[in-house]
Amino acid sequence: MNPLKLHTEVEAAPLAKRFDSSAKCFAVGSCFAAEIGERLEQSGIDICLNPFGTLYNPASIAAAVKRLADPVPFTKEDVIFSEPLGRYNSFWHHTKFSSPTAEGFLAGANAALQTASEAFAKADVCLVTLGTAWVFRHLASGQIVANCNKVPAKEFRRERLTVEQAAALLSGMISACPGKEWIFTVSPIRHLADGAYGNSLSKATLLLATEQLVQTFPNVHYFPAFEIMMDELRDYRFYADNMTHPSAQAAELIFARFMEYAFSDEAVEAAQQARKEYRRRQHRPLWEDNGSDMA
């Protein structure tokens, strides 16, 4: 007799051709991309992670990737000043790029662009995590922004991309960067500012757009992080205190599933050893041995 099953198992069949430890990776997208990307980095995988900072919507992700493929430097025309922050930035970047001066912002943004562009050109596999189909369009420029940088809401129009719009943006990104394998995920992090229904519509839009990509491109794959969180880990003990983000334990479980999905058995074993060594290096003793003896 089969034992009683107390959760829904989500199938994540491994890639037909999994990557080895030498694979060069690129990760872009929402906070969940950072969760996976940071763990890949700790595992000794060569990875470039979110060079523009955290990105959430398909339009901003596609624009960022295209700019990495053709690294046109940012200029003063890209710079904005956020009065609430009292700092300079651009609508391409996360607030962590903000600087007290326009020159400082441009120097940091262009240095990051050059480094990331070189890494992206060498990348074998690109991990893209889509967070939301909701976007903010800057009324004066018409640009869909990656981050509002606390600029007043009256300067933006809020829209939800359609399935067709999201798929077209991401298809253009993939077509412009041939020769790479693409793994898409939809972030399991819920955006409840949109309301539960609005969040569901957003995630459904992303899932349907991703399905179109998988059906169109043989080098595009889907890893079911969203489904693992929603079905297999369907319990609030797997959520952080804000009840919307996965807990550290849930992120670890999904990362382990991702490694088995995308990397060879040998690479998984090497990654596990690398993370053990990483944790050992991070461990700090309760006190330092200064060589003195107690009397």
N, C-alpha and C positions, 0 to 999 in steps of 0.2 A: 504493500500500500504506500502511495506517495505521502510524504509528510505534508501537513497543513501549510499552505502558502499564505503568508500574512502581508504580502505586498505584490504589486504588479511589476513583473520584470520587463524591462524595455530592451529590445534587441538592438545591438549596435555591432553588426557584422564587421569584422576588420576589413580594411582596404585590401583590394586584390594584390597590390604591391605596396607593402609597408616600408617606411623609411628606416634607415640605419642611423647610428649615432653621429655620422658625419654630415647629416642633412642640415642645410642652412635654412632657417625659418624666419618668417616675418609675421607679426601679429598686429592687427589693427581692429579697433572697435570699442565696445563698451567696457565698463568696469570688469565684466566677466572675462574679456580678452586679457586684461591685466592679471586676473587670478590665474589663468592658465599659463600665460606668458611668463610670469614671474617664477612659477614652478618649473617650467621648462628651462629657464635660465639657471635655477638652482640645481637642475639635473644635468648640467654640463652641455646642454644643447645650445648651439650657436643661434641666437635669436635677436632680431631687432623688434622692439616693442613700442607701439604707439608713439611714433616720432613727433606727432602734432599734439600729443596728449590724448585724453579719453575722447572718443567720438561715438556718437550714438545712432545717427540716422544714415540710411543708404546714400543720400546725396552727398553728405560731408565725407563719408568714407570713400566713395568713388572719386570725389574731387581730390582728396588727399593722395590716393594711390596714383592717380594720373599725374599729379604734380611731382611725385617721387620718380615716376617713369621718365618725366621730362622736367628736370629740376630748374624751372625758371625762378630766379631769386625773388624774394619778397622786396618790395620797394616802399617808399613813403606813402604811395597811393593805397597800400594795403593796411597802413597803420590807423588805428582808432585810439581815441582817448576815452577811458571810462571814468567819468567823474565820481561815481560811487567808490571805485577802487583807487582813484587818484593815480592811475598807472596807464601805460601804453601797451597795446596788444593788437591782435587782428581778429577778424571773424573766422579765420582758419584754425585758430589755436585755443587750447585750454588755458585757463587763467594762470596756470603755473608758468607760462611763458611771459607773463606781464613784467614790465620793467618801468622804473621811474622815468626813463627817457626813451624817446622814439629810436634813437641811435642804439641804445642798449638792447631794445627789443629786436631790432633788425639784425644786429650782430648775433644774438642768440638763436633767433629763428633760422637764419641762413646757415649758420654753422650746423645746426641740427638737421636742416634740409640736406646739406651736402653729405654729411655722414650717413644719414638714413637712405639717401638715394643710392649711394654706393652699396650699402648692405642689401637694399631691395633688388638691385640688379643681379646680385649673386644668389638671391633666395631661391631655393628649390620648391618650397611649399609656403603658401600664404594662408594663415588662419584669420578668418573674418568673423567677428561676432557682432551681429546686428542687435541693437537695443530697442529701438522704437521707430515707428513709421511717422510719428509726429515730427514736424519741422517748424522752425521759425524763419520766416523770410524777412530780410531787412527791407523796409519799404523804399528807402532812398536809393539803394543800389540794386535791389531785386535778388540779392544773393541769399541763398539758404545758408545760415550760419552754423558753424560747428559748436559755438558757444556764444551766448549773448553778452558775456563779460559784464553783467549787471547794468547794461545800457537799458534805459527805461522801456517798459513793455510797449508803450505807445508807438515806438519806432519799428515794431515788427507786426507781421500778420502770422497767426498760427494756422498751419494746414496739416492735413494728414495725406501722405502720399498714397496713391492707388497702387494696387498690385502691379499694374502695367508700368507705371512710372518707376517704381522701385526696381522691377526686373530690368527695365531699359537702362537705367543708370548703372546697375551692377554688370549687366551684359557688356556695356561699353568699356567698363573698367577691365573686365577679363579679356576682351578682344584686343585691347590696347597693350596687353602684357602677355604675349604668347610664351609658351615654354615652361609655364609654372603650373604646379598642382595647387588647387584651391580647396580649402576645407571651410565650409560655412557652418556656423552655429547661430542659434537665436538665444539671446541671453535669457536665463530664467528669472532674472531680477524684475520684479513687477514695478511698473510706473503708476502708482495709485493716485498720483496727482491728476491723472486723466480719468479717474474713477475706474472701478473694476471692469465695467463694460468697455470703456474707452481703451483700457489696457488690453483687453481681449481682442478687440478689433485691430489694434496695432500689431499684436503678436501674430494674429491670423494673416494679416497683410504680409508680414515678413516671411512667414512660413510658406505662403503660396508663391511669393516671388522667388524664394530659394528653390522651391520645387521646379519652377520654370527653368532656372539655371541648371539644375541637375539634369533635367531632361534635354537641355540644349547642348551643353558642353560636356564632353567625355572626361575632361580634367577637373570637373567640379564635383565635390562630394559634400554630404551633409552628415554632421555628427549630432546625435539627438540629446544635447545637453539640456535643452528645454524640457523634453519629454522625461528624461531621467529625474529631473527635479520635480516636475509636476505630478508624475505617476509613481515612480519607484521610491522617491523620497518624500512622499506625500504626508508629511507630519511636521508640525511646527517645531519639533525639537531639532530639525535640520535647517532652521532659519536663524539668522542673527536677531539681536534684540529689537531691531526695527521692523521685523516680520515681513520684510520684502527681499532682503539679500540672503543668499545661502550662507549658512554658518561655515566656519572653517572646516568642520568635519565633512559637510556636504561638498564643499569645494574640493577637498582631498579625494573623496569618493569619485566625483565626476572626473577629476584629473587622472586618477588611476584607470578609469574606463577609457579615457581619451588616449592614454599611452598605449593601451592594449589595442585600440582601434587603429592608431596611426603609425606605430613603431614596431619594429621586429622584436622578437623575444629577447634577442641579444641586446638590443638597444634599451629595452625596458629594464633588463637586469643591470646594465651599466648605469642607467639613470638612477635607479634605486640606490646603488652604491654611491653615486655622486651626491645625491641628496643627503645621505647619511653623513658623508664627509662635510657637506655644507653645514648641517646642523651641529656637527661637532665643533666646527670653527666658530659658530655663532654662540656656543655655550660659554658663559662667563662664570668662573668659580666664585664662590661666596666671599673668598678672600684671596689675596695674592700672597704667595710664598716669597717673602723677602730674604729668606736665608737665615733669619735670626732664630735662636732657640729660646723656648720658654724656660725661665728659671724655676 
